[in-house]
């Protein structure tokens, strides 16, 4: 009986050979069939996480592959790409074919060399909206310090080239640690939006989340209130820049970043405006349970997975609300749900490697859900902060968002702003857009990964026009 081995060779985005030769960027897949073994080989990129404690976990969970390793050696010479993981005796050496969608070369695994053709993977690597250098504006790497926590953050500031004093925004990522370009699901969300806004005359600050790339700190031991202080530190940096009008600085928060933006603006009245993108209006607990139902509806979950996660989340949330300590929650969930998790995910004829990865996936699930950041998110009511916002607010969501339901959350946001006495807010639902504002049909994660579009121009136009109108 032939065994199937699935391997993934990771390459850090910062690796010179891979990142500077963008034609190689993306995710590649090929198969080798021998008499006894079938190899499925994948090559993909990942963000370089500074927090070594979580680096391996995040990377593994992103790709969902049974055996994986990072390339300790990456080089690009004479159009030949070399990726090598010496510790596991795994490497790939090859070059692009004429059509740029296939790489041919040699794959080495445990001393044996196999010929292989790799094609661009199931996740499209073509991202037509990503800006290409040289940019028609100024970019500058910056650092700033959250003095309350003594956490140093690093990011990139983009400024229109013409001399002047510009309005500015800070882009705030969601509930996962994210690099400054906003890369998620193989789309560079912040990079595309920052490029669009800067070309419209709006300066933009994007920064690495805590523990990502050059930013210090630990994302998972922090909460939205800590992240809000990071944002305020970035706001203070912008206020010191001569190219920025300190009276026209606002925030753009996506998903969980919308909550962070609301907290920051509620405690700092100098913040000029807030843009909420697919942001919660209801508690994290309620929103999470709605996500579970929607994933079943669009096909991201089977009925078995839906039943498992409904029970699992309810148990987890109940313990969080009763203020159980993290170890007790983690041990209880592990003892009661590990076998059920594996059961509803495994397929027939599962290999030892695949079983190992499922166990790893459950460990990752616990890490994501049993930490201060997630516990705060579960119990938080966004209305508490929304009612305190006196600045102009724009809230956008897509009608096909299965992570943050547009109708329910937008109604809650509208109600909270009205109750708080805000006189200048706009709440809009954009037809046919998903959680990351891509034009789509279903809003499923699988569909999002396959779309070439990163953000709908329609959504970016609404954001830019609203900001320019409020910063005349």
LUMMAR-226102 format. One record per atom (N, C-alpha, C, O): residue in one letter; x, y, z. Coordinates in steps of 0.1 Angstrom, whole numbers, plus 5000, padded with zeros to 4 digits. Layout:
<recs>
aXYZ;...
</recs>
This chain:
<recs>
x500949885000;x500050005000;x500950135000;x501850145008;x500650214991;x501450344990;x501150435001;x499950465003;x502150495007;x501950595018;x502150735011;x502850755002;x501350825016;x501450965011;x502151055022;x501651055033;x503151125018;x503851215027;x503751355022;x504051385010;x503151435030;x502951575026;x503951665033;x504051665046;x504751745026;x505851825032;x505651965028;x505151995017;x506052055036;x505952205033;x507352265036;x507852245048;x507952335027;x509152395029;x508952545030;x508552605020;x509052605042;x508752745045;x509852835041;x511052795043;x509552955036;x510553055033;x510153185040;x509053235038;x510953245048;x510653365054;x510553475044;x511253485034;x509553565046;x509253675036;x510553765035;x510753815025;x511253775046;x512453865046;x513653805039;x514653865037;x513553675035;x514653615028;x514953685015;x514053705007;x516153715013;x516553795001;x516153734988;x515553804980;x516553614986;x516353544973;x514853544969;x514453564958;x514053504979;x512653474976;x511853604975;x511053624965;x512053704984;x511153814984;x511453914974;x510653984968;x512753934970;x513154034960;x512853984946;x512654064937;x512753854944;x512353794931;x510853764932;x510453644934;x509953864930;x508553844933;x507853744924;x506853694928;x508453714913;x507853614904;x507853474911;x507053384907;x508653454921;x508653324928;x507753324940;x507453224946;x507253444944;x506353454956;x505053374954;x504653354943;x504553334965;x503353264965;x503453124971;x504353094979;x502553034966;x502552894972;x502552804960;x501752814951;x503452704961;x503652614950;x503452464954;x503652434966;x502952384945;x502652244949;x502952154937;x502752184926;x503552034941;x503851934931;x503851794938;x503751784950;x503751694929;x503651554935;x504751464928;x504951474916;x505251374937;x506251274932;x505651144935;x505251114947;x505551054926;x505050924928;x506050814926;x506650814915;x506350734936;x507250624935;x506550494937;x505350494939;x507250384937;x506550254939;x505950244953;x504850194954;x506550294963;x506050284977;x505450414983;x504750404992;x505850524977;x505550644984;x505150754974;x505650764963;x504150834978;x503750954970;x504051074978;x503551094990;x504851164973;x505151294980;x504251404974;x504151424962;x503651484983;x503051604979;x503951714985;x504051734997;x504551794977;x505551894981;x504952034979;x504452064969;x505052114990;x504552254989;x505552344994;x506352315003;x505652464987;x506552574992;x505652694994;x504852724986;x505852755005;x505052875008;x505852975017;x506952945022;x505353095017;x505953205025;x505253225038;x504053195039;x505953275048;x505353315061;x506053435066;x507153465062;x505353505076;x505953625082;x506853585093;x506653485100;x507953655094;x508953625104;x508553675118;x508653795120;x508053595127;x507553635140;x508753645149;x509553545151;x508853755156;x509953775166;x509753695178;x510753655185;x508553665181;x508153585193;x508353445191;x507453375185;x509553385194;x509953255191;x508953155197;x508853035192;x508353185208;x507453095215;x506253055206;x505752945207;x505853155198;x504653125190;x504953105175;x504053075167;x506153125171;x506553125157;x506152995150;x505352995140;x506552885156;x506252755150;x504752725149;x504252675140;x504152755160;x502652735161;x501952805150;x501052745144;x502152935149;x501453015139;x501652965125;x500752955117;x502952945122;x503252895109;x502552765105;x501952755095;x502652675115;x502052545112;x500552555110;x499952485101;x499952635118;x498452645117;x498052715104;x496952685099;x498852805099;x498552875087;x498452785075;x497552805066;x499352685074;x499352605063;x498652475064;x498252415054;x498352425076;x497652305078;x498352185071;x497752115063;x499652165073;x500352055066;x500951955076;x501452005086;x500951825073;x501351725083;x502851735086;x503251705097;x503751775077;x505151785080;x505751915075;x505551945063;x506351995083;x506852125078;x508152155084;x508552115094;x508852245077;x510152295081;x510452425075;x509952455064;x511252505082;x511652635077;x512952625069;x513852545073;x513152695059;x514352695051;x515452775058;x515352895058;x516452705063;x517652775069;x518452845059;x519152945062;x518452795046;x519252855036;x518352885024;x517652805019;x518453015019;x517653055008;x518553134999;x519153235003;x518653104986;x519453174977;x518853184963;x518053094960;x519253274955;x518753294942;x519953344933;x520353454934;x520453244925;x521653274917;x521353224903;x520953114901;x521653314893;x521453274879;x520053214876;x519953114869;x519053274882;x517653234880;x517353094886;x516353034883;x518253054895;x518052924902;x517752954916;x518453014923;x516552904921;x516152914934;x516552794942;x516252684938;x517252814954;x517652714963;x517052734976;x517252834983;x516252634981;x515752634995;x516252505002;x516152394997;x516752525014;x517352415020;x517152415035;x517352515042;x516652305040;x516452285055;x517352175059;x517052055059;x518552215063;x519652115066;x519352015076;x519751895075;x518652055087;x518351975098;x517451855094;x517551745101;x516651865084;x515851755080;x516251695066;x515551615061;x517351745061;x517851695048;x516751715038;x516551615030;x516151825037;x515151855027;x515551985020;x515952085026;x515451975006;x515752094999;x515052094985;x514551984981;x515052204979;x514552224965;x515452314958;x515852424963;x515752274946;x516552354937;x515952354923;x515852254917;x515552474918;x514852474906;x514652614900;x515152714906;x514052624889;x513852754882;x512552754875;x511952654872;x512052884872;x510852904865;x510852854851;x511852864844;x509752804846;x509652774832;x509152904825;x508953004831;x509052894812;x508753014804;x507453084808;x507353204807;x506453004811;x505153064814;x504953114828;x503953164832;x506053104836;x506153164850;x505253104860;x505153144871;x504553004856;x503552934865;x504052794869;x503252724876;x505252754865;x505752624869;x507252634872;x507952714865;x507652564882;x509052554886;x509452414884;x508852314889;x510552384877;x511152254875;x512452244882;x513252334881;x512652134889;x513952114895;x514051984903;x513351884900;x514951984913;x515251864921;x514751884935;x515051984941;x514051784940;x513651784954;x514451674961;x514451554957;x515151714972;x515851614980;x515151584993;x514851675000;x515051454996;x514351415008;x515151295014;x515151185009;x515751325025;x516551215033;x517451145024;x517551015023;x518351225017;x519351165009;x519051124995;x519951094987;x517751114991;x517351084978;x516851204970;x516251294975;x517251204957;x516851324948;x515751284939;x515851174932;x514751364938;x513651334929;x513451454919;x513551574924;x513151424907;x512751534898;x511251574900;x510451484903;x511051704900;x509651744903;x509351874896;x510151964894;x508051884892;x507552014887;x506552064897;x505652004901;x506752194901;x505852264911;x505052364903;x505652444895;x503752364905;x502952464900;x502352554911;x502252514922;x501952674907;x501452774916;x500252704923;x499352644916;x500252704936;x499352624944;x497852664943;x497452754936;x497052604952;x495652624952;x495352764956;x494152814954;x496252834963;x496052974967;x496753064957;x497953064957;x495953134949;x496553214939;x497653304943;x497453374954;x498753314936;x499853404939;x499753534932;x500553624935;x498753554923;x498653674915;x497853774923;x496653754925;x498453884926;x497853994934;x497954124926;x498854204929;x497154144917;x497254264908;x497254394915;x497754494910;x496654404927;x496454534934;x497754564942;x497854684946;x498654474945;x499754504953;x500654604946;x501054584934;x501054714952;x501854814946;x503254764943;x503754684951;x503854824933;x505254784929;x506154904931;x505755024927;x507354884936;x508254994937;x508855034923;x508854944914;x509255154921;x509255264931;x507855324933;x507155344923;x507555354946;x506255414949;x506155564945;x507255624947;x505055614941;x504955754939;x504755844951;x504055944951;x505255804962;x505155874975;x506355834984;x507155744980;x506455894995;x507555875004;x507255765014;x506155755019;x508155665016;x507955565026;x509155575036;x510255595032;x508855555048;x509855565058;x509555465070;x508455465075;x510655395073;x510455305084;x510555385097;x511455465099;x509655355107;x509655435119;x509555335131;x509155225130;x509855385143;x509655315155;x508955415165;x509155535164;x508255355174;x507655435185;x507455345197;x507355225196;x507255405209;x507255335221;x505955355229;x505555475232;x505255245232;x504155255242;x504755265256;x505255165261;x504855385261;x505555405273;x504855345285;x505555315295;x503555325284;x502855255295;x503355115298;x503555075309;x503655045287;x504054905288;x505554885284;x506154775285;x506254995280;x507554995276;x507754895264;x508754825263;x506854905255;x506854815243;x507254895231;x506555005228;x508254855224;x508654925212;x507954865199;x508054745197;x507354945191;x506654905179;x507454965167;x508055065168;x507354885156;x508054925144;x507054925132;x506154835132;x507155025123;x506255025112;x506755105100;x507955135100;x505855135091;x506155215079;x505155325078;x503955305079;x505755445075;x504855565073;x504955605059;x506055615053;x503855615052;x503755665038;x503255805038;x502255835044;x503855885030;x503556025030;x503456075015;x504356045007;x502456145011;x502356204997;x503656284995;x504156355004;x504156284982;x505456354979;x505356504980;x506356564984;x504356564976;x504256704976;x504356764990;x503956705000;x505056884991;x505156945004;x503756985009;x502957025002;x503556975022;x502357015028;x502156955042;x503056895047;x500956975047;x500556925060;x499356835058;x498256885056;x499556705058;x498556605054;x497656545065;x498156535076;x496456505062;x495756425071;x496356285072;x497156255063;x496156215082;x496856085084;x495855985091;x494956025098;x496155855088;x495455745095;x496455645100;x497555625095;x496055575110;x496755455115;x495955335112;x494755325116;x496555235105;x495855115102;x496055015113;x497154985118;x494954955118;x494954865130;x494454725126;x493354715121;x495254625128;x494954495123;x493954425133;x493654485144;x493454305130;x492454245137;x492954165149;x493854205156;x492354045152;x492553975164;x493653875163;x493853795173;x494453875153;x495653785151;x496853875150;x496753985144;x498053825154;x499253905152;x499553915137;x499553815130;x499854035133;x499954065118;x501054155115;x501354255122;x501854125104;x502854215100;x502354345095;x501154355092;x503154445093;x502754585090;x501954585076;x501154675074;x502354505067;x501654505054;x500254435054;x499554425044;x499954385066;x498554335068;x498354195062;x497254155059;x499454125060;x499353995053;x498553895061;x498853865072;x497453845054;x496553745060;x495953675049;x495453735039;x495853545050;x495353465039;x495953495025;x495353485015;x497253525026;x498053545014;x497653675006;x497953684994;x497053765013;x496753895008;x497454005017;x497353995029;x498054105011;x498654215019;x497654335020;x497754425012;x496754315029;x495654405030;x496054555033;x495654645026;x496954575043;x497354705047;x498154775036;x497954895033;x498954695029;x499854755019;x498954805007;x499254915002;x497954735003;x497054784992;x496254904997;x496155004989;x495754905009;x494855015013;x495755135015;x495355245012;x496955125021;x497855235024;x498255295011;x498355425010;x498555215001;x498955264988;x497855354982;x498055464977;x496555304983;x495455374977;x495255504984;x495055614978;x495255504997;x494955625005;x496055735003;x495855855002;x497355685003;x498455785002;x498355854988;x498655974987;x498055774978;x497855834965;x496755944964;x496756034956;x495855934974;x494756024975;x495056144984;x494256234986;x496256144989;x496756264997;x496556235012;x496556335020;x496556115017;x496356085031;x497556005035;x497855895030;x498356055045;x499455975051;x498955855059;x497855865065;x499755745059;x499355625065;x500455565073;x501555555069;x500155525086;x501055455094;x500555305096;x499455285100;x501455215091;x501155075093;x502255015102;x503455055101;x501954925111;x502954875120;x502754725123;x501654675122;x503854665127;x503854525131;x503154505144;x503454585153;x502354415145;x501754385158;x502754345168;x503954315165;x502454345181;x503354305191;x503854165188;x503154075185;x505254145190;x505854015188;x506053975173;x506453865170;x505654065164;x505854035149;x506954115143;x507054235146;x507854055136;x508954115129;x509754205139;x510354155148;x509754335137;x510554425145;x509854475157;x510554545165;x508654445159;x507954495171;x508154405183;x508154275181;x508354455194;x508554375206;x507254345214;x506154385209;x507354275225;x506154245233;x505554105229;x506154045220;x504554075235;x503853945233;x502353965230;x501654015239;x501953935218;x500553965214;x499553885223;x498553945227;x499853765226;x498853675233;x498753705248;x497653665254;x499653765254;x499553805268;x499053945270;x498953995281;x498654015259;x498154145259;x496654145256;x496154045252;x496054265258;x494554275255;x494354385246;x495254465243;x493054405242;x492754515233;x493054655239;x493354745232;x492954665253;x493354785259;x494854815258;x495154935256;x495654715259;x497054725256;x497354775242;x498154865239;x496654715232;x496854745218;x496354895216;x496954965207;x495354935223;x494855075222;x495955175226;x496155275220;x496755135236;x497855225240;x498955225229;x499655325228;x499155105222;x500055105211;x499655205201;x500455275195;x498355205198;x497855305188;x498055445192;x498455525184;x497855475205;x497955615209;x499455655209;x499755765206;x500355555211;x501855585209;x502055625194;x502855715192;x501455545185;x501655585171;x501055715168;x501555795160;x499855745174;x499255875172;x500155995177;x500356095170;x500855975188;x501756075193;x502956095184;x503456205182;x503355985178;x504455995168;x504056085156;x504756165152;x502856055151;x502356135140;x502256285143;x502456375135;x501756315155;x501656455160;x502956525159;x502956655158;x504056455160;x505356525160;x505956545146;x506956615145;x505256495136;x505756505122;x505256635116;x504056665117;x506156705110;x505856835104;x504956815091;x504256905087;x505056695085;x504256665073;x502856625076;x501956615067;x502556615089;x501256565093;x500456675101;x501056735110;x499256695098;x498456795105;x497856715117;x497056635116;x498356755129;x497956685141;x496456695144;x495956615153;x495756785138;x494356805141;x493556715131;x492256715132;x494156645122;x493456565112;x494056425112;x494356365101;x494256365123;x494756225124;x493656135129;x492956165140;x493356025122;x492355935126;x492755785126;x493955765124;x491855695128;x492155555130;x491255475120;x490155505118;x491855365115;x491155265107;x491355135113;x492455085113;x490355075119;x490454945125;x489654835118;x488454855116;x490254725115;x489554615108;x489254505118;x490154465125;x488054455118;x487654345126;x487954375141;x487454475146;x488754285147;x489154315161;x489854445163;x489854505174;x490454495152;x491154625153;x490154745154;x490454855158;x488854715150;x487854815152;x487554845167;x487354955171;x487554735175;x487454745189;x488554825195;x488454915203;x489854795190;x490954865195;x490855015192;x491255105200;x490455045180;x490255185175;x489255255184;x489455375188;x488155195187;x487155255196;x487655285210;x487355385216;x488455185215;x488955205229;x489955325229;x489855415237;x490855325218;x491855435218;x491155575216;x491555665223;x490155585208;x489455715206;x488655755218;x488355875220;x488155655225;x487355685237;x488155745248;x487655815257;x489455715249;x490355765259;x491255885255;x491855945263;x491255905242;x492056015236;x491256105227;x491056075216;x490656215233;x489756295225;x490456375214;x489756435205;x491756365213;x492456435202;x492456365189;x492756415178;x492056235190;x491856155177;x490756215169;x489656225174;x490956245156;x490056315149;x488856245143;x487756305141;x489056115140;x487956035134;x488255895135;x489455855138;x487255805133;x487455665134;x486655595122;x485555625120;x487355505116;x486755425105;x486755275110;x487855215113;x485555215111;x485455085116;x485154995104;x484155015097;x485954895101;x485754805090;x485454665095;x486354605101;x484354615092;x483854485096;x484154465111;x484654365116;x483754565119;x483954575133;x482754525141;x481654525136;x483054465153;x481954415161;x481154525168;x481654625172;x479854495169;x478954585177;x478354505188;x477854565198;x478554365188;x478054285198;x479254215205;x480454235200;x479054145216;x480154085223;x480953975215;x480353925205;x482153955218;x482953855211;x482353715212;x482453645202;x481853685223;x481253555225;x480053535215;x479953435208;x479153635215;x477953625206;x478453615191;x477853545183;x479353695188;x479853705174;x480553575170;x480353525159;x481253515179;x481953385176;x480953275173;x481153195164;x479953275181;x478953165179;x478153185165;x477853095159;x477953315162;x477353335149;x478253295137;x477853245127;x479653315139;x480553275129;x480453125127;x480553075115;x480353055137;x480252905137;x479052865128;x479252775119;x477952925130;x476752895122;x476952925107;x476552855098;x477553045105;x477753095091;x478753005084;x478552985072;x479752955091;x480752865084;x480052735079;x480452675069;x479052685087;x478352575082;x477552605070;x477452525061;x476952725070;x476052765059;x476752775046;x476252735036;x478052825046;x478752845033;x479652725030;x480352725020;x479752625039;x480552505036;x481952505041;x482652405038;x482352605049;x483652595056;x483652495067;x484752435070;x482452465073;x482352355083;x481452245078;x480452275072;x481752125081;x480852015080;x479852015092;x480152085101;x478851935091;x477951935103;x478651875115;x478351925126;x479551785113;x480251725124;x481151835131;x481251845143;x481851905122;x482752015128;x481952125134;x482352175145;x480752155129;x479952255135;x479452215148;x479452295158;x479052085150;x478552035163;x479752045173;x479552075184;x480952005168;x482052005177;x482352145182;x482452165194;x482552235173;x482952375177;x481852445185;x482152525194;x480652415182;x479552475190;x479652435205;x479552515214;x479852305207;x479952255220;x481252305227;x481352345238;x482352295219;x483652335224;x483652485228;x484152515239;x483152575220;x483152715223;x482252745235;x482652825243;x481152685235;x480252715247;x480952675260;x480752745270;x481652565260;x482352525272;x483452625276;x483552665287;x484152655266;x485252755268;x484752885273;x485352945282;x483752935266;x483253075270;x482653065284;x482753165291;x481952965287;x481452945301;x482452955312;x482353025322;x483652895309;x484652895319;x485353025319;x485753075330;x485453095308;x486053225307;x485253325315;x485753405323;x483853315313;x482953415320;x482953385335;x482653475343;x483253265339;x483353235354;x484753265360;x484953235371;x485653315351;x486953365355;x487853245360;x488653265370;x487653125354;x488653015357;x490053065352;x490153135343;x491053005359;x492353045355;x492752965342;x492052865338;x493753015334;x494052965321;x494352815321;x493952745313;x495152775331;x495552635332;x494352545334;x494252435327;x493452585342;x492252495344;x491452485331;x490952385328;x491252605324;x490452605312;x491152515301;x490552425295;x492452535300;x493252455290;x493152305293;x492952225284;x493352265306;x493352125309;x492052065307;x491851945303;x490952135311;x489652085309;x489252065295;x488751955291;x489552165286;x489352145272;x490152035266;x489651955257;x491352025270;x492251915264;x491751785268;x491651695259;x491351765280;x490851635285;x489551595279;x489251475277;x488751685276;x487351655271;x487151665256;x486251605251;x488051735249;x487751765235;x488851725225;x488651735213;x490051685230;x491051655221;x490651545211;x490851555199;x490151435217;x489851315209;x488651355199;x488651305188;x487751435204;x486651475195;x487051565184;x486551555172;x488051655186;x488651735176;x489251655165;x488951675153;x490051555169;x490751465159;x489751385152;x489851365140;x488751335158;x487751255152;x486951325141;x486751275130;x486651455143;x485851525133;x486651585122;x486151645112;x488051575123;x488951635113;x489651525105;x489951545093;x489851405111;x490651305103;x489851245092;x488651235092;x490651205082;x490051135071;x490450985071;x491250945079;x489850905062;x490150765062;x491550745058;x492150815050;x492150645064;x493550605061;x494550715065;x495550735059;x494350785076;x495150895080;x496550835085;x496650735091;x497650905081;x498950865084;x499350915098;x498650995104;x500450865103;x501050905116;x501351055115;x501151125125;x501951095104;x502251245103;x501051325103;x501051435110;x499951285096;x498751365096;x498151365110;x497551465115;x498151255117;x497651245131;x498451345140;x497851415148;x499751345138;x500551435146;x500251585143;x500251665153;x499851615131;x499551745128;x498151785133;x497951905137;x497251695134;x495951715140;x496051745155;x495451835160;x496951675162;x497251695176;x497851835177;x497551905187;x498751865168;x499352005168;x498252115166;x498352215173;x497352085157;x496252175154;x495452205167;x494952315169;x495152105174;x494352125187;x495152205197;x494552285204;x496452185198;x497252265207;x497252405203;x497152495211;x497252435190;x497152565185;x495852635188;x495752745192;x494752555187;x493452605190;x493352645204;x492852755208;x493952565213;x493952605228;x494752725230;x494352815238;x495852745223;x496752855225;x495952985221;x496053095227;x495252975210;x494553095205;x493353135214;x493053255216;x492753035221;x491553065228;x491753075243;x490853135250;x492853035249;x493053045263;x494253135265;x495453085268;x494053265264;x495053365267;x494353495270;x493153505267;x495053595276;x494353715280;x493753795269;x492653845271;x494353795257;x493753865246;x492353805242;x491453885241;x492253675241;x490953615237;x489953625248;x488753655245;x490353605260;x489453615271;x488853755272;x487653775275;x489653865270;x489153995270;x488054015259;x487054075261;x488453965247;x487553975235;x486253905238;x485153965234;x486253795244;x484953715247;x484053795255;x482853805253;x484553865266;x483753925276;x483454075272;x482554135279;x484154125263;x484054275260;x482754305253;x482354235244;x482154415257;x480954475250;x481454605243;x481654705250;x481554605229;x482054715222;x481254845225;x481754955223;x479954825228;x479054945230;x479555035241;x479355155241;x480254975251;x480755055262;x481655165256;x481655285261;x482455135246;x483455235241;x482755315229;x483055435228;x481955255221;x481255325211;x480455445216;x480455545209;x479855425227;x478955535233;x479855655237;x479255765239;x481155635239;x481955745243;x482655815231;x483355915233;x482355775219;x482955835207;x482255965203;x481055965200;x482956075204;x482356205200;x482856255186;x482256345180;x483856185181;x484456225168;x483656155157;x482856065160;x483756205144;x483056145133;x483455995132;x484655955134;x482455915128;x482755765127;x482055715114;x480955745111;x482855635107;x482355565095;x482455415098;x483555365102;x481355345097;x481355195099;x480955125087;x479755155082;x481755045081;x481454965069;x481554825072;x482254775080;x480654745064;x480754605065;x480254545051;x479554615044;x480654425048;x480154365036;x478954275038;x478854215049;x478054265029;x476854185031;x477154035031;x476353955036;x478353995026;x478753855026;x479753825037;x480453725036;x479853905047;x480753875058;x480253765067;x479153785073;x480953655068;x480553545076;x481253545090;x480953465098;x482253635092;x482953645104;x482253745114;x482153725126;x481853865108;x481153965116;x479954005108;x479954085099;x478753945112;x477553965105;x477254115103;x477154185113;x477054155091;x476854295088;x475554355095;x475654455102;x474454285092;x473154345097;x473154355113;x472854465118;x473554245120;x473454245134;x474454345140;x474154415149;x475654335136;x476754425142;x476554565138;x476754655146;x476154595125;x476054735121;x474854795129;x474854915133;x473754725131;x472654775139;x473054805153;x472654905159;x473954715159;x474454745173;x475354865173;x475254935183;x476154885163;x477054995163;x476255125162;x476455225168;x475255125153;x474355245151;x473655275164;x473555395167;x473155175171;x472455195183;x473355255194;x472955345201;x474555205195;x475455255205;x475855395203;x475955485212;x476155435190;x476555565186;x475455665189;x475655775194;x474255625185;x473055715188;x472855735203;x472555845207;x472955625210;x472755635225;x473755725231;x473455795241;x474955725226;x476055805231;x475955955227;x476756035232;x475055985218;x474856125214;x475756165202;x475956285200;x476456075195;x477256105184;x476456175173;x475456115169;x476856285168;x476156365158;x476656345144;x475956395134;x477756275142;x478356265129;x478856115127;x479956095129;x477956035123;x478355895120;x477655845107;x476555885105;x478355755100;x477755695088;x477955535089;x479055495092;x476855465088;x476855315088;x476455265075;x475255285071;x477255185068;x476955135055;x477254985054;x478254935059;x476354915047;x476554775043;x476854775028;x475954815020;x478054725024;x478454715010;x478054585004;x478454475009;x477254584994;x476754464988;x477854374982;x478654424974;x477754244985;x478654154978;x480054144983;x480854084976;x480354204994;x481754204999;x481854115011;x480954095019;x483054055013;x483253965025;x483954035036;x483954155037;x484453955046;x485054015058;x486254105055;x486454195062;x486954075044;x488154155041;x487854245029;x488754295022;x486554265026;x486054355016;x486454325002;x486754404994;x486554194999;x486654144986;x485354124979;x484354084986;x485254144966;x483954114959;x483853964958;x484853894952;x482853904962;x482753754963;x481253704962;x480353784960;x481153574962;x479853514960;x479353454973;x478153474977;x480253394981;x479753324993;x480353385006;x479653375017;x481553445006;x482153495018;x482953385025;x483553415036;x483153265020;x483853155026;x485353185026;x485853255018;x486053115036;x487553135036;x488153075024;x489053135018;x487652965019;x488252905007;x488152994995;x489053014987;x487053054994;x486853154983;x487753274984;x488353314974;x487953324996;x488753434998;x490153414994;x490853494988;x490653294997;x492053254994;x492253244978;x493353274973;x491253214971;x491353194957;x491153324949;x491553334937;x490553424955;x490353554948;x491653624946;x492553634955;x491753684934;x492953764931;x492853904937;x493853964941;x491653954938;x491454084944;x491754084959;x491353994966;x492454194964;x492754204978;x491654284985;x491154244996;x491254394980;x490254484985;x489454544974;x490054584964;x488154544975;x487354604964;x487654754963;x487654834973;x487854804951;x488054954949;x486855034953;x487055144958;x485654974953;x484455044957;x484655074972;x484255184977;x485054974980;x485254994994;x486355104997;x486155195006;x487455094990;x488555184993;x488155334989;x488555424995;x487255344978;x486855474974;x485955534985;x486055654988;x485055454991;x484155505001;x484955555013;x484655665019;x485955475017;x486855515028;x487555645026;x487555735034;x488155655014;x488955775011;x488155895010;x488456005015;x486955885003;x486156005001;x485556055015;x485456175017;x485255955023;x484655995037;x485756065045;x485556165051;x487056015045;x488056075052;x488456215047;x488556315054;x488556225034;x488856365028;x487756465031;x487956585033;x486456415030;x485356505034;x485456555048;x485156675051;x485956465057;x485956505071;x487256565075;x487456595087;x488256585066;x489556645069;x489856765060;x491056795058;x488856825055;x489056945046;x489757055054;x490057155048;
</recs>
